[in-house]
Amino acid sequence: MNIVSLSDWNKSLENHPNAHLLQMGEWGELKKDFGWKPVRFILNNEVGAQILFRRLPLGLTLGYMPKPVGRRQWAEGSEQFWKEVDSVCKQNHAIFLKVEPDVWADEFRLPHSAFRISPHNIQPPRTITMDIKDNEDIILARMKPKCRYNIRLAEKKGVTVRAWDDIKGFHEMMTVTGGRDNFGVHSKEYYQRAYELFHSKGTCELLVAEYEDKPLAALMVFANGKRAWYVYGASNDQERNRMPTYLLQWEAIRWAKARGCDEYDLWGVPDENEETLEANFETRHDGLWGVYRFKRGFGGEVKRAAQAMDRVYNPLLYWAYLKYVGNRE
């Protein structure tokens, strides 16, 4: 096993040009500044992983491996990889390791009995992805008519979109949105650090929609290889009849397309099948239901990631963890 530095890890990702955002070294550095310890290893100069450890009392940790690169980990003959993972986790006194595969649910099979299907995911498992390989007219044609109308309406009503670097303004807008839609918001320092780490590499942009120089909505979009992700978005309560969020999202899609991306991930909708989503989106507004009504308009495909898996090292404390998390729900 070879524990590697940030620069060596990022160099190794050149062999995995479509690695998920959460395996990029910058993501580990972001989480390091907010309570996690990233450990990166490479096996046989080929496959490796970035694992995040969260400190618990008594020197223990919780391990988390989000969206590991490649698929050889899940194939036969991957025992050596998992032995190295176990070694890293035990060196860091992990109670268990949570793994969220970078695989869609309908393509995945549990590798072996050392894993337990987890009752809890960290990332929203269900999302909407858009194919953005075609030209803009075709992408627009796939959208719901009302969504296309709102994009054009925003333009007609004088909304413009540009790159932005006002993290303080973005955080204020996120706070308004979180209060309105009842979701948690990171600190200003968190968004600042994310922007600094990724924007400097050209893998992130902060975009703002404005009317007469007044910020109305903003989002932070990330990209790597052929994939892009809409991760953070916000709007205030001004000029909402001008539909700024629709034009803003369209410009983010155009930004991703200009970087050579083929897929745009809208990142998080309620964890229900498409029939249930379509039957309930007009009446449900709790949780992620409010954003589903907006995101569905862009004409993508509802997909579900493989369920998180737990690799347990201390069964008693793992049981206590499950009970604690269950009581909070």
Backbone hydrogen bonds in HBPLUS format (Angstrom, degrees):
<---DONOR---> <-ACCEPTOR-->    atom                        ^
c    i                          cat <-CA-CA->   ^        H-A-AA   ^      H-
h    n   atom  resd res      DA  || num        DHA   H-A  angle D-A-AA Bond
n    s   type  num  typ     dist DA aas  dist angle  dist       angle   num
A0042-ILE N   A0002-ASN O   3.01 MM  40  5.43 150.9  2.09 138.1 145.7     1
A0004-VAL N   A0040-ARG O   2.87 MM  36  5.69 160.6  1.90 143.8 150.1     2
A0009-TRP N   A0005-SER O   2.86 MM   4  6.04 153.3  1.93 147.9 156.0     3
A0010-ASN N   A0006-LEU O   2.93 MM   4  6.19 168.0  1.94 155.8 158.5     4
A0011-LYS N   A0007-SER O   2.96 MM   4  6.14 146.4  2.07 139.7 149.5     5
A0012-SER N   A0008-ASP O   2.92 MM   4  6.18 149.4  2.02 142.7 150.6     6
A0012-SER N   A0009-TRP O   3.01 MM   3  5.05 115.4  2.44  94.9 110.8     7
A0013-LEU N   A0009-TRP O   3.06 MM   4  6.43 137.5  2.25 145.0 156.9     8
A0014-GLU N   A0011-LYS O   3.07 MM   3  5.53 159.1  2.12 109.3 115.9     9
A0015-ASN N   A0012-SER O   3.05 MM   3  5.86 162.8  2.08 119.1 123.7    10
A0016-HIS N   A0013-LEU O   2.80 MM   3  4.80 152.3  1.88 101.6 111.1    11
A0019-ALA N   A0016-HIS O   3.01 MM   3  5.51 143.8  2.14 133.5 129.4    12
A0023-GLN N   A0020-HIS O   2.95 MM   3  5.51 163.3  1.98 119.4 124.9    13
A0024-MET N   A0021-LEU O   3.14 MM   3  5.39 158.1  2.19 107.1 113.9    14
A0027-TRP N   A0024-MET O   2.91 MM   3  5.46 134.6  2.12 112.1 124.0    15
A0029-GLU N   A0025-GLY O   3.02 MM   4  6.39 150.7  2.11 147.0 155.7    16
A0030-LEU N   A0026-GLU O   2.87 MM   4  6.11 151.6  1.96 144.7 152.3    17
A0031-LYS N   A0027-TRP O   2.97 MM   4  6.27 165.6  1.99 153.1 156.0    18
A0032-LYS N   A0028-GLY O   2.88 MM   4  6.03 140.4  2.04 139.3 150.9    19
A0033-ASP N   A0030-LEU O   3.22 MM   3  5.58 133.8  2.45 103.8 114.3    20
A0034-PHE N   A0031-LYS O   2.97 MM   3  5.11 156.9  2.02 106.0 113.2    21
A0036-TRP N   A0031-LYS O   3.04 MM   5  5.33 154.4  2.10 144.5 140.4    22
A0037-LYS N   A0053-PHE O   2.82 MM  16  4.97 148.7  1.91 135.3 145.9    23
A0053-PHE N   A0037-LYS O   2.89 MM  16  4.97 149.4  1.98 128.2 138.3    24
A0039-VAL N   A0051-ILE O   2.80 MM  12  5.28 157.1  1.85 156.1 164.0    25
A0051-ILE N   A0039-VAL O   2.82 MM  12  5.28 173.2  1.82 159.6 159.1    26
A0041-PHE N   A0049-ALA O   3.08 MM   8  5.75 158.1  2.13 155.7 161.5    27
A0049-ALA N   A0041-PHE O   3.05 MM   8  5.75 145.8  2.17 147.3 156.6    28
A0043-LEU N   A0047-VAL O   2.76 MM   4  5.53 167.6  1.77 155.5 159.6    29
A0046-GLU N   A0043-LEU O   3.01 MM   3  5.90 167.5  2.02 127.1 131.0    30
A0052-LEU N   A0064-TYR O   2.85 MM  12  5.10 177.2  1.85 154.0 153.6    31
A0064-TYR N   A0052-LEU O   2.78 MM  12  5.10 139.6  1.94 151.2 161.6    32
A0054-ARG N   A0062-LEU O   2.84 MM   8  5.09 163.3  1.87 147.6 152.6    33
A0062-LEU N   A0054-ARG O   2.91 MM   8  5.09 144.6  2.03 136.6 148.1    34
A0056-LEU N   A0060-LEU O   2.71 MM   4  5.04 159.7  1.75 151.3 144.0    35
A0060-LEU N   A0057-PRO O   3.31 MM   3  5.99 169.7  2.32 118.9 121.8    36
A0061-THR N   A0093-HIS O   2.94 MM  32  5.76 144.7  2.07 136.9 132.6    37
A0095-ILE N   A0061-THR O   2.89 MM  34  6.19 158.2  1.94 167.4 162.2    38
A0063-GLY N   A0096-PHE O   2.99 MM  33  6.05 165.0  2.01 168.0 163.2    39
A0098-LYS N   A0063-GLY O   2.85 MM  35  6.07 165.5  1.87 134.7 136.5    40
A0065-MET N   A0098-LYS O   2.74 MM  33  6.10 168.0  1.75 166.9 169.7    41
A0100-GLU N   A0065-MET O   3.13 MM  35  6.47 161.9  2.16 149.1 151.1    42
A0067-LYS N   A0100-GLU O   2.68 MM  33  5.40 142.3  1.81 148.7 158.0    43
A0074-TRP N   A0071-ARG O   3.11 MM   3  5.72 150.7  2.20 113.7 120.7    44
A0075-ALA N   A0072-ARG O   3.16 MM   3  5.11 156.1  2.22 101.7 109.0    45
A0081-PHE N   A0078-SER O   3.04 MM   3  5.41 120.3  2.41 107.0 121.1    46
A0082-TRP N   A0078-SER O   3.26 MM   4  6.67 160.5  2.30 156.3 161.0    47
A0083-LYS N   A0079-GLU O   2.91 MM   4  6.13 146.2  2.02 148.1 158.1    48
A0084-GLU N   A0080-GLN O   3.08 MM   4  6.33 152.0  2.16 145.6 152.0    49
A0085-VAL N   A0081-PHE O   2.98 MM   4  6.35 152.2  2.06 145.4 154.0    50
A0086-ASP N   A0082-TRP O   2.86 MM   4  6.04 161.6  1.89 145.9 150.4    51
A0087-SER N   A0083-LYS O   2.99 MM   4  6.21 152.2  2.07 141.0 148.6    52
A0088-VAL N   A0084-GLU O   2.99 MM   4  6.29 162.1  2.02 152.4 155.9    53
A0089-CYS N   A0085-VAL O   2.94 MM   4  6.20 164.0  1.97 155.4 160.1    54
A0090-LYS N   A0086-ASP O   2.85 MM   4  6.04 158.6  1.90 151.6 157.2    55
A0091-GLN N   A0087-SER O   2.95 MM   4  6.11 154.8  2.01 147.8 154.8    56
A0092-ASN N   A0088-VAL O   3.17 MM   4  6.39 134.8  2.38 138.0 149.4    57
A0092-ASN N   A0089-CYS O   3.16 MM   3  5.12 130.2  2.42  92.1 105.4    58
A0094-ALA N   A0089-CYS O   2.96 MM   5  5.27 167.7  1.97 147.8 149.9    59
A0093-HIS N   A0090-LYS O   3.07 MM   3  4.82 164.1  2.09 102.6 105.3    60
A0313-TYR N   A0095-ILE O   2.87 MM 218  5.31 158.9  1.91 146.9 147.9    61
A0314-ASN N   A0095-ILE O   3.00 MM 219  5.04 137.1  2.19 153.6 146.0    62
A0097-LEU N   A0311-ARG O   2.88 MM 214  5.02 153.4  1.95 135.5 144.2    63
A0311-ARG N   A0097-LEU O   2.78 MM 214  5.02 157.2  1.83 145.4 153.5    64
A0099-VAL N   A0309-MET O   2.74 MM 210  5.17 168.0  1.76 159.4 163.7    65
A0309-MET N   A0099-VAL O   2.83 MM 210  5.17 161.3  1.86 150.6 156.9    66
A0306-ALA N   A0103-VAL O   2.86 MM 203  5.83 158.9  1.91 163.1 156.2    67
A0107-GLU N   A0104-TRP O   2.94 MM   3  5.49 161.6  1.98 120.1 125.9    68
A0105-ALA N   A0304-ARG O   2.80 MM 199  5.75 177.5  1.80 153.2 153.1    69
A0108-PHE N   A0105-ALA O   3.33 MM   3  5.38 170.5  2.34 109.0 111.6    70
A0115-PHE N   A0112-HIS O   3.29 MM   3  6.35 170.4  2.30 128.3 129.9    71
A0116-ARG N   A0310-ASP O   2.86 MM 194  5.16 152.3  1.94 145.1 154.4    72
A0310-ASP N   A0116-ARG O   2.77 MM 194  5.16 164.6  1.79 153.7 158.6    73
A0118-SER N   A0308-ALA O   2.88 MM 190  5.38 164.4  1.91 138.8 139.8    74
A0305-ALA N   A0125-PRO O   2.81 MM 180  5.12 171.3  1.82 145.4 147.4    75
A0269-VAL N   A0126-ARG O   2.99 MM 143  5.72 146.5  2.10 138.2 138.7    76
A0127-THR N   A0303-LYS O   2.89 MM 176  5.52 162.3  1.92 157.0 162.6    77
A0303-LYS N   A0127-THR O   2.92 MM 176  5.52 164.6  1.94 147.4 151.9    78
A0266-LEU N   A0128-ILE O   2.84 MM 138  5.41 172.6  1.85 173.7 172.7    79
A0129-THR N   A0301-GLU O   2.99 MM 172  5.34 159.8  2.03 142.9 143.0    80
A0301-GLU N   A0129-THR O   2.78 MM 172  5.34 160.3  1.82 150.5 151.3    81
A0130-MET N   A0264-TYR O   2.76 MM 134  4.97 157.5  1.81 140.8 148.8    82
A0264-TYR N   A0130-MET O   2.90 MM 134  4.97 154.7  1.97 141.2 148.7    83
A0132-ILE N   A0262-ASP O   2.78 MM 130  5.01 166.0  1.80 135.6 138.6    84
A0138-ILE N   A0135-ASN O   3.10 MM   3  5.55 122.7  2.45 107.7 120.8    85
A0139-ILE N   A0135-ASN O   3.09 MM   4  6.43 161.5  2.13 154.6 160.4    86
A0140-LEU N   A0136-GLU O   2.88 MM   4  6.06 164.3  1.91 153.8 157.8    87
A0141-ALA N   A0137-ASP O   2.94 MM   4  6.08 147.7  2.05 137.9 147.2    88
A0142-ARG N   A0138-ILE O   3.18 MM   4  6.46 133.8  2.41 143.4 153.7    89
A0142-ARG N   A0139-ILE O   3.23 MM   3  5.39 138.5  2.42  99.4 110.1    90
A0143-MET N   A0140-LEU O   3.07 MM   3  5.38 150.7  2.16 107.6 116.4    91
A0144-LYS N   A0297-GLY O   2.83 MM 153  4.92 161.1  1.87 139.5 146.0    92
A0147-CYS N   A0144-LYS O   2.94 MM   3  5.30 125.2  2.24 109.1 123.4    93
A0148-ARG N   A0144-LYS O   3.15 MM   4  6.56 162.0  2.18 161.1 165.7    94
A0149-TYR N   A0145-PRO O   2.93 MM   4  6.12 160.8  1.96 150.6 156.6    95
A0150-ASN N   A0146-LYS O   2.93 MM   4  6.14 152.7  2.00 142.1 149.0    96
A0151-ILE N   A0147-CYS O   3.00 MM   4  6.32 151.1  2.08 152.0 159.6    97
A0152-ARG N   A0148-ARG O   3.11 MM   4  6.40 166.7  2.13 154.3 156.9    98
A0153-LEU N   A0149-TYR O   2.77 MM   4  5.95 149.7  1.86 147.2 157.3    99
A0154-ALA N   A0150-ASN O   2.99 MM   4  6.06 159.2  2.03 142.5 146.7   100
A0155-GLU N   A0151-ILE O   3.30 MM   4  6.64 155.6  2.36 142.7 148.6   101
A0156-LYS N   A0152-ARG O   2.96 MM   4  6.23 161.7  1.99 150.5 155.5   102
A0157-LYS N   A0153-LEU O   2.83 MM   4  6.02 146.1  1.95 150.7 160.4   103
A0159-VAL N   A0154-ALA O   2.93 MM   5  5.33 159.3  1.97 164.8 157.9   104
A0158-GLY N   A0155-GLU O   3.16 MM   3  5.38 157.0  2.21 111.2 112.3   105
A0160-THR N   A0210-GLU O   2.95 MM  50  5.37 157.9  2.00 148.4 155.7   106
A0210-GLU N   A0160-THR O   2.76 MM  50  5.37 161.0  1.80 156.9 163.7   107
A0162-ARG N   A0208-VAL O   3.05 MM  46  5.65 153.6  2.12 151.5 158.6   108
A0208-VAL N   A0162-ARG O   2.92 MM  46  5.65 162.3  1.95 163.9 169.3   109
A0164-TRP N   A0206-LEU O   2.80 MM  42  5.45 150.7  1.89 155.3 153.5   110
A0167-ILE N   A0165-ASP O   3.13 MM   2  5.82 122.2  2.48 107.6  91.9   111
A0170-PHE N   A0166-ASP O   2.94 MM   4  6.24 153.6  2.01 147.2 155.5   112
A0171-HIS N   A0167-ILE O   2.81 MM   4  6.02 161.8  1.85 152.7 156.6   113
A0172-GLU N   A0168-LYS O   3.01 MM   4  6.27 157.7  2.06 148.7 154.7   114
A0173-MET N   A0169-GLY O   3.03 MM   4  6.26 152.9  2.11 143.1 150.4   115
A0174-MET N   A0170-PHE O   2.84 MM   4  6.14 153.1  1.91 149.7 158.0   116
A0175-THR N   A0171-HIS O   2.90 MM   4  6.13 152.2  1.97 148.6 155.7   117
A0176-VAL N   A0172-GLU O   3.14 MM   4  6.45 152.4  2.22 143.3 149.7   118
A0177-THR N   A0173-MET O   3.00 MM   4  6.28 164.3  2.03 151.5 155.5   119
A0178-GLY N   A0174-MET O   2.77 MM   4  5.93 162.4  1.80 153.8 158.8   120
A0179-GLY N   A0175-THR O   3.07 MM   4  6.18 156.0  2.13 142.6 148.4   121
A0180-ARG N   A0176-VAL O   2.99 MM   4  6.20 152.1  2.07 145.9 154.1   122
A0181-ASP N   A0177-THR O   2.78 MM   4  5.86 165.1  1.80 158.1 161.6   123
A0182-ASN N   A0178-GLY O   2.74 MM   4  5.17 114.4  2.17 132.0 142.4   124
A0183-PHE N   A0178-GLY O   3.13 MM   5  4.78 146.8  2.24 118.9 128.9   125
A0190-TYR N   A0187-SER O   3.07 MM   3  5.19 127.6  2.35  98.1 111.5   126
A0191-TYR N   A0187-SER O   3.34 MM   4  6.81 160.5  2.38 155.5 157.4   127
A0192-GLN N   A0188-LYS O   2.94 MM   4  6.14 155.3  2.01 150.0 158.0   128
A0193-ARG N   A0189-GLU O   2.93 MM   4  6.05 158.6  1.98 143.9 148.8   129
A0194-ALA N   A0190-TYR O   2.96 MM   4  6.22 162.1  2.00 152.2 157.4   130
A0195-TYR N   A0191-TYR O   2.96 MM   4  6.06 162.5  1.99 146.3 151.2   131
A0196-GLU N   A0192-GLN O   2.95 MM   4  6.18 161.6  1.99 148.8 154.0   132
A0197-LEU N   A0193-ARG O   2.97 MM   4  6.11 166.5  1.99 153.9 156.8   133
A0198-PHE N   A0194-ALA O   3.11 MM   4  6.16 173.5  2.12 154.4 156.2   134
A0199-HIS N   A0195-TYR O   2.87 MM   4  5.37 150.0  1.96 139.6 149.6   135
A0201-LYS N   A0198-PHE O   3.05 MM   3  5.32 142.6  2.20 103.7 114.4   136
A0203-THR N   A0198-PHE O   3.12 MM   5  5.33 155.1  2.18 154.9 147.9   137
A0202-GLY N   A0199-HIS O   2.97 MM   3  4.95 153.7  2.04 102.3 110.9   138
A0223-ALA N   A0203-THR O   2.93 MM  20  5.06 148.7  2.03 137.5 138.2   139
A0205-GLU N   A0221-VAL O   2.97 MM  16  5.54 151.4  2.05 153.5 161.5   140
A0221-VAL N   A0205-GLU O   3.02 MM  16  5.54 163.1  2.05 161.0 161.7   141
A0207-LEU N   A0219-LEU O   2.97 MM  12  5.54 160.4  2.01 161.4 166.5   142
A0219-LEU N   A0207-LEU O   3.00 MM  12  5.54 150.2  2.09 148.3 156.4   143
A0209-ALA N   A0217-ALA O   2.74 MM   8  5.18 167.3  1.76 153.1 156.3   144
A0216-LEU N   A0209-ALA O   2.79 MM   7  5.66 167.5  1.81 169.3 165.2   145
A0217-ALA N   A0209-ALA O   3.42 MM   8  5.18 156.0  2.49 134.7 137.0   146
A0211-TYR N   A0214-LYS O   3.01 MM   3  5.22 150.4  2.10 136.0 143.1   147
A0214-LYS N   A0211-TYR O   2.95 MM   3  5.22 157.6  2.00 110.0 117.4   148
A0236-ASN N   A0216-LEU O   2.98 MM  20  5.71 160.6  2.02 150.4 154.8   149
A0218-ALA N   A0234-ALA O   2.89 MM  16  5.45 159.6  1.93 145.5 150.0   150
A0234-ALA N   A0218-ALA O   2.83 MM  16  5.45 156.2  1.89 169.1 169.7   151
A0220-MET N   A0232-TYR O   2.78 MM  12  5.20 158.1  1.82 151.9 155.3   152
A0222-PHE N   A0229-TRP O   2.94 MM   7  5.20 166.9  1.95 151.0 154.9   153
A0229-TRP N   A0222-PHE O   2.76 MM   7  5.20 157.4  1.81 144.2 150.1   154
A0224-ASN N   A0227-ARG O   2.89 MM   3  5.59 162.8  1.92 163.2 167.7   155
A0227-ARG N   A0224-ASN O   3.08 MM   3  5.59 165.6  2.10 136.9 137.0   156
A0262-ASP N   A0226-LYS O   2.79 MM  36  5.15 154.3  1.85 125.2 129.9   157
A0263-GLU N   A0226-LYS O   3.09 MM  37  6.38 154.0  2.16 162.5 169.9   158
A0228-ALA N   A0263-GLU O   2.92 MM  35  6.21 136.9  2.11 145.3 158.8   159
A0265-ASP N   A0228-ALA O   2.80 MM  37  6.01 168.5  1.81 146.0 149.9   160
A0230-TYR N   A0265-ASP O   2.88 MM  35  6.17 167.3  1.90 174.5 172.7   161
A0242-ARG N   A0239-GLU O   3.02 MM   3  5.67 164.1  2.05 117.3 122.5   162
A0243-MET N   A0240-ARG O   3.09 MM   3  5.55 164.6  2.12 116.6 118.8   163
A0248-LEU N   A0244-PRO O   2.97 MM   4  6.06 158.7  2.01 151.9 158.9   164
A0249-GLN N   A0245-THR O   2.99 MM   4  6.08 159.3  2.03 140.0 144.7   165
A0250-TRP N   A0246-TYR O   3.06 MM   4  6.26 157.4  2.11 144.3 150.8   166
A0251-GLU N   A0247-LEU O   2.95 MM   4  6.19 155.2  2.01 149.9 155.9   167
A0252-ALA N   A0248-LEU O   3.02 MM   4  6.34 144.3  2.15 143.5 153.7   168
A0253-ILE N   A0249-GLN O   2.97 MM   4  6.28 153.3  2.04 148.7 155.6   169
A0254-ARG N   A0250-TRP O   2.95 MM   4  6.25 155.8  2.01 146.8 153.6   170
A0255-TRP N   A0251-GLU O   2.88 MM   4  6.09 148.0  1.98 140.0 148.7   171
A0256-ALA N   A0252-ALA O   2.99 MM   4  6.28 160.2  2.03 148.8 153.2   172
A0257-LYS N   A0253-ILE O   2.90 MM   4  6.14 158.9  1.95 150.6 156.8   173
A0258-ALA N   A0254-ARG O   2.91 MM   4  6.09 154.1  1.98 145.9 152.5   174
A0259-ARG N   A0255-TRP O   3.18 MM   4  6.48 131.5  2.43 139.2 151.5   175
A0259-ARG N   A0256-ALA O   3.12 MM   3  5.18 135.1  2.33  96.3 108.8   176
A0261-CYS N   A0256-ALA O   3.09 MM   5  5.51 159.5  2.14 151.5 146.6   177
A0260-GLY N   A0257-LYS O   2.99 MM   3  5.20 160.2  2.03 109.2 114.6   178
A0272-GLU N   A0270-PRO O   2.82 MM   2  5.64 135.2  2.02 107.5  93.4   179
A0277-LEU N   A0273-ASN O   2.96 MM   4  6.25 160.5  2.00 155.5 161.9   180
A0278-GLU N   A0274-GLU O   2.90 MM   4  6.06 166.5  1.92 152.7 155.4   181
A0279-ALA N   A0275-GLU O   3.03 MM   4  6.13 142.3  2.17 138.5 148.9   182
A0280-ASN N   A0276-THR O   3.16 MM   4  6.17 131.1  2.41 142.8 152.9   183
A0280-ASN N   A0277-LEU O   3.30 MM   3  5.46 142.6  2.45  99.4 109.3   184
A0281-PHE N   A0277-LEU O   3.02 MM   4  5.72 134.7  2.24 155.2 160.9   185
A0283-THR N   A0280-ASN O   3.07 MM   3  5.59 149.0  2.17 115.2 123.9   186
A0284-ARG N   A0280-ASN O   2.96 MM   4  5.91 150.8  2.04 166.6 176.1   187
A0289-TRP N   A0286-ASP O   2.92 MM   3  5.59 152.8  2.00 146.3 147.6   188
A0292-TYR N   A0288-LEU O   3.13 MM   4  6.39 140.9  2.29 146.2 157.5   189
A0292-TYR N   A0289-TRP O   3.19 MM   3  5.09 126.2  2.49  92.5 106.6   190
A0295-LYS N   A0291-VAL O   2.86 MM   4  6.09 173.1  1.86 161.7 163.1   191
A0296-ARG N   A0292-TYR O   2.87 MM   4  5.80 164.6  1.89 158.6 160.4   192
A0297-GLY N   A0294-PHE O   3.29 MM   3  5.81 144.1  2.42 108.9 117.6   193
A0298-PHE N   A0295-LYS O   3.13 MM   3  5.86 162.9  2.16 120.5 124.7   194
A0299-GLY N   A0296-ARG O   3.19 MM   3  5.91 166.7  2.21 121.9 123.5   195
A0318-TYR N   A0314-ASN O   2.88 MM   4  5.99 150.5  1.97 156.9 166.7   196
A0319-TRP N   A0315-PRO O   2.94 MM   4  6.09 154.4  2.00 144.7 150.5   197
A0320-ALA N   A0316-LEU O   3.10 MM   4  6.45 153.1  2.17 142.7 150.0   198
A0321-TYR N   A0317-LEU O   2.90 MM   4  6.15 148.9  2.00 141.6 150.1   199
A0322-LEU N   A0318-TYR O   2.94 MM   4  6.28 160.9  1.98 154.2 158.2   200
A0323-LYS N   A0319-TRP O   3.02 MM   4  6.27 158.5  2.07 149.4 155.1   201
A0324-TYR N   A0320-ALA O   2.93 MM   4  6.13 155.4  1.99 145.9 152.7   202
A0325-VAL N   A0321-TYR O   2.89 MM   4  6.14 170.1  1.90 161.2 162.7   203
A0326-GLY N   A0322-LEU O   2.86 MM   4  5.92 157.5  1.91 144.7 151.9   204
A0327-ASN N   A0323-LYS O   3.00 MM   4  6.15 146.4  2.12 142.2 150.2   205
A0328-ARG N   A0325-VAL O   3.08 MM   3  5.20 138.6  2.26  99.5 111.4   206
A0329-GLU N   A0326-GLY O   3.35 MM   3  5.41 146.5  2.47  98.0 107.0   207
